[in-house]
Amino acid sequence: MGLPMDYTESEVLQYIAENDVKFIKLFFTDIFGSIKSISVQPGELKKAFKTGISFDASAVKGFLEASKSDLFIVPDPATLSVLPWRPQHGRVVRFFCNVRNADGSLFEGDTRSILQKTAELAEKQGYEALIGTECEFYLFQVDEKGEPTYIPQDTAGYCDLAPRDKGENVRRDICLTLIQMDIIPEVSHHETGPGQQEVDFKYDTLLKAADNLGTFKTVVKTIAARSGLYASFMPKPVDGNAGSGLHINISLRRNGHNIFDNENLPEDAQSFIAGILYRIREITAFLNPLNNSYKRFGAYEAPKYVSWSKQNRSQLIRIPAETGERKRLELRSPDPACNQYLALTLILQAGLEGIMQKRKLAAPKDINLFNASPEELSGLETLPLSLHEALKLARQSDFIRSVLPEATINAYIEMKESSEDPAFEEI
């Protein structure tokens, strides 16, 4: 029995019984985007589907206090995937999970469930969002103890070839692993910075795209480690070189038609873009969550100003030169350190609000903003220049409070304000 495309609980249980599965990893995500995991034996899976597997939520940053700490993870059967890098005899599989309270209700701080609700809201308004991510990362050497260094794997540049490009074999293994997990890579190449890589994979529906990005980051780190390297998703790990972005491509279907597939953008497509531009400054703390994130803006094609254009890579939002189902907007400010569930929730909600309020889209800025004159830049807002400024804007935002649970917002902002960035090894 092969893996079905949309798995039910009964199909999953049958597959596991018939395919020598000996270990099951249950993935869930904290409010900062870190994947956590609990492992269970196959005999526990039926219980996991029915009542969930309990964990100490007080030990997970931003979830619950110790006095009220029992939460349960419930696997989503549609996310079953074999981990190809583990033994094929006595297989290991994984599921993404939703987090529930002891009474079975959804835990309001579960960011995956928050994104699911956003997908449902879009559907009620007559839209289906399709998301494609372009995620950049660096490959660094490790020291004699296996600890990561800041020494890039190579000195190659954009689209260089082997032997100068030493990341070719790692990228190939990443792509082959993704294919085995039913995630289809489309483009992979060496990026601008020394040791910097990019792998882009096919767009998908909102929740699947977010899950796929979590899978992608896990695969990248695993394959890099097997190759004796360290993969970093730090936004700006090497001063003076290109930062790593998480470019988010969005198209919207209405009645089966991509609303961006039009020579002249229709009114709802324009309002969707205008909605994102209107809210971008106040949601930036969730798209760019580290002090390090703000070192990236304004250089090496990373945006700095709140603007849009067609094709121009210096802009915050651009419309790539594509047609048909690939016609889309590309948001260029987010970085890979974000929680993709929260980031996509806020971006989509901002765009949908723009449609509902019929926001008017300003004229495009068809200039290179990296060498524009002060006169050309006059009147353009900038993205927040620091995490401190971004958190201040988020705390003041009525929009964010209308989208995310108050407890999640407060926990996120307070922990960001009171602590340093995660250590290099954690990104």
N, C-alpha and C positions, 0 to 999 in steps of 0.2 A: 504493500500500500504506500503510494507516494503522498507527499504533503498536499492536501487540498488547498485551493486558493482562499476560500473563506471558511475557516474552520469553526465547527460547532464543538461544544463540550464533548459530545459523544464521539465525534470524529477524532478529536484530540486524544481522548482516552484510548480509543482503538489503535491509533497510530503508535502511541507510546507502548502499548502492550505488545504490538507486533514488530517493533523495530529496535529492540535491544536498547531502549532508553533506560539508563540507570541513575541519572542525576538531573534535577530540574532547578534552574536558577530563575528566581522571581525578581524582576527589576522594578524599582520605583524611583522617583526623582524628588529630591528636596527642593525647597523654593529657590535655591541658587543654581539649580540645573545639574547638580552632581547626581550621578546614578548610584543608587544603593542596591544591594542584592541580598536576598535570603535564599538558601538552597534547601530543597526538600527532596525526599525520595518519592518515586512514582506512586507509592501507595497513599501518599498524603494529598495527591492532586485533586481527587474528588472532594475531599474536605475543603481544600483551598477554594474551589469553585463555589461551594455551598456557603461557607461561613468565613472564608479568608484565613490567613495565617497572621497571628498577632506579632507585634514588635513593640519595642519601647520607644514611643514617639518622642519622649523627652530627650533621647540621645541623638535625635535628628534635628539639626539646626533649623529653627523657624517653625517647628511643628507645634508641640504642646509642652506645658510645664509638667514637672514630675508628679504633681498632685493629681494629674488627669492625663495619664500617659498611654493608655492602651488604644492602639489603632490596629487595623487589619488590612492586609494587602490581598486583593482578589485578582487573579490573573485574567487577562483578556484573551479568550481562546483564539481570536483572530490573529494574534501576534506570535503564535508558535513558530519558532525557528531553531533548527539544529545549529550548534556552534561548530563550524567546520574545522577549527583549529584544535578541537579536543578529540580524544580517541574515537574512532568509528566503531569500535567494539566497546559496548558500555557507553552509549552516546550521551552527550550532554545537550539539553535543549534549554531555551529561555522563553519567558513571556514578559511582556510589559504588563504592569498591574495598575489598577486604580486603588485608591486608599479609602477605606470606609471606617465609620465609627462602630462602636460595639453593638449598636442597635441595627446595623446594616445600612444606615443612611450614608450618603457620600460625605466624606470629610471635606469641609469647605476650603481647606488649604491645599488640596490635591491639585497641582497645576495641570496635570493631564486631563482631569475632569473639567477644569475651568475651560480648557481649549475645546473639549467636546461640546460644551454649552455654547461656545462661540460659533462652532460649525452649525449647530442647530438653529441659532439665531439667524445666521446667514441664509439658511435654507428657508426659514419662515419669511424672510424678506425676498425670496425668489432667486437666491444666488448660491452657487457652489464655488468655493475658492480652490484653485489648484496652485500648489506651491513647489517651486524648485529652489534648492539652496546651492550656493557655490561657497565651499568652505576651504579656507587656506590654513596651512599649518607649517611648522618648521620641524625639521629633523636635526637633532643635536647628537653629538657624540656623548658617550658616558665615560666616567673615570674608571680607575682600576677596581673600585668597589661596586661598579654598576650604577652609581649615582649620576644624574644628569648634569651636564655642563652647559655653558653658553657657547660652546664651540660648534658652529654649523657643520653638517656632514660634508658639505662641499662648498666651492666658490662659484658655482654655476649661476646663470641668470635666466631670464625669461625664455622658455621653450628651448633651452640648450639641450644638446644631445649627450649621450654617453660617449666617451668616458668622463667628460667634464661633469655631466649630470650623474651623480652617484646615487640618486634616488629612484632611478628607473625600475630596478628590481623590486623595491619596496612598493612603489605605486602599482606595479603589475600584480603583486601578491594581494594588495588591498583590493584591487578591482576584481580579481578572481574570487576572493573571499566574499565580496559583496554579491556577486552573481549567484554564488551558492546559497545566499540568504535571500534571494529574490529581490535584491535591490540592484537596479540596472545602471552602472556607470556609463556616462556618455563621453566625457572628455577628461583626460588627465595629462598633466604636464608639470615641468619645473616652473615655479613662479619667479618673480623678480629678485627676491632676496636670496642670499647664499643659504642653501639648505632648505629653501621654502618650496612647498608643494601645493598643488591644487588638484582635487578630484571632484568633478561635478556629476551628479546622477539625475536620472529622469524625474520629472515633476510627479507629484501625486496629490491625493486629497489632503486636506488640512491635517488631520490627526496622523495619517500614515506618514506624511512628510516630516512631522515632528519626531515620531518614533524612529523613522529612518535616519534622521540626523543623529539621534542618540546611539543607534546601532553603528553608524559610520564612525563616530568618535571612538567608540569602544574597539572597533576593528582596527582603526589607524594605530591606536596606542598598543594594541596587542601585537600586530604584525611588526611594528617598529621595534618593540621590545624583543621579539623573536629574532630580529636582525641585528641585535646589539646596539640599538639606537633608542633615543627618547623623542617621542612626538609631543610637541608643545602647541597648544591652542591659545597661548598668551597673545593678546592683541598686538603688542609691540615688544617682542622679546629682545631685539637687537637694536640699540640706538643707531641712528644713521642709515638704517635699512628699512625696507618696506614692512609695514605692519600687516597682520593677518585679518582679513575681513570675513564676514558671513553675509554675502550678498543674498538678499531674499527676493526671488522673482515671483510675482503674483499675477495670475489671470483670474477673471471671474466669468463663470458661465451663467447665462440667464436663458432659460428655455433651450438648453443645449448649445447655445451660441456663445462664443467668447466675445465679451463686450469690447475688448481692446482691439479686436480684429476689424479695424475700420480706419481708412485713410485719415479721416477727421474724427478724433476721439468723440464718441457720443457723450451726452450730458452726464449720465451716471458714471461713466469711466472718469470723466474730468472731476466730478464731485468726489469720487473715491480717492483720487490723487490729492485733491485739495484737502480732504479730511485728514489724511496722513500728514501732510505738510503743516496743517493747523495745530495738530497735537504732538508733533515730533519732539519738540523741546521738552515737554513735560513727561514724555514716556522714555526719554533717552536713558535714564538711570537703570531701566530694565533691559535696554538693548545694549548698553555699554557699561557693564557693572563693576569695573575695576578702576582704580586710579590709573593704572597702566593703559586703560582704554583710550584715554584722552591725549596720550602721546601720539596716537595714530592719526588723528584728524588733521586735515589740511596738507598732507604730503603723500607722495606716491599714489595718487589717484583716490585717496580717502577723502571724503567730503568734509567741508567745514561750514558751508552756508546752507540755509533752508531755501532750496531752489529746485527747479526741474528743467529738463530739456529732452530733446530726442537725441539719442546716441551718445551725447557728450558725457564722458566718464569723470569729469570734474564735478558733476552735479550730485545732489543728494538722491534724487530720483531721475532715472533716465528711461526712455522707451527704446529698447534695442531694435535694430533693423531686422525684424522677423515678420513673418506673415502666418495667417491661419491660427492653429491651436497654440503656436509658440509666441504669438504676439502678447506682450505683457509689460508690466512695469518692473523695474529693478530698483529696490531700495538698497543703498550702498553704505549706510552708516553702521548697522549692527556688527558685532564681532562675535567670535566663537565662544567667548566666555559666558555668554548669556544663557539663561534658562529658556530654551526655544519654545516651550509651551506658553510661558508668560509673554515672551516677545511677540509671538504670532497672535496671541489673543489681543494684545494692545494695538498692534498694527491693523489687524482686521477690523476690530471694533472702531478704531479711528476712521478707517475708510468707510465703513458702513454708516457711521454717524454722518460723515460728509454727504453720503447719498441721501440719507433721510432728511438732512437739513438743506439739501440742494446747494452746497457750498460752491462758490465760483472759483475756478482755477485761474490764477494769475498767468500772465503771458510767460512763455518759456524764456530762460536765460541762455541764449545760444552763443555763449562765449566761454573761453577757457578761464575758469575762476582762479586757477593757480597763478596766472600772470596778468590778471585783470587790474585795471587802474582803480584808484580810490573812487573815482567818479562812477565807474561801472559797478562797483560794489555797493555804492550808496543805497541805503534803504533795505539791504538784505540782512535778515536776522542770521546770527550764527548759531550753530549747535552749542550746547553748554560746553564751557572750556575746561571744566573739572568735574570730578564725581561729586564734590561738595555742592557745586552749583546745580547739577542734575538732580541730586537728592532733595535739595530745597524746592525745586520746581515740582518734583513728584509729590512731596508732602503737601503742597498747596493745591494740588490738582483735584478738582471736583470730578473730572472725567475719569481718572484712575479709580477714585472711590466708587464711581458708578459701575465699574467693570470688575474690579477685584475685591475680595473680602477684606474688610477693615483690618482684621487680625493679621492677614498675610502682608498687607501693605506696611503695617506698623512693624512687624517682625523683620521684614526685609530692610526697611529704611534704618531702623534702630541698630541692627547688626552691622550694616554697612557703615553707619556713622561711628560706631564704637570700636570697630576692629580694623586691623590692617588688611591689605589685600592677601588672598591666599598665597602660600609659598609657591615658588616656581614649580616645584615638583607636583603641585596639585592641578596645574592647568594643562 
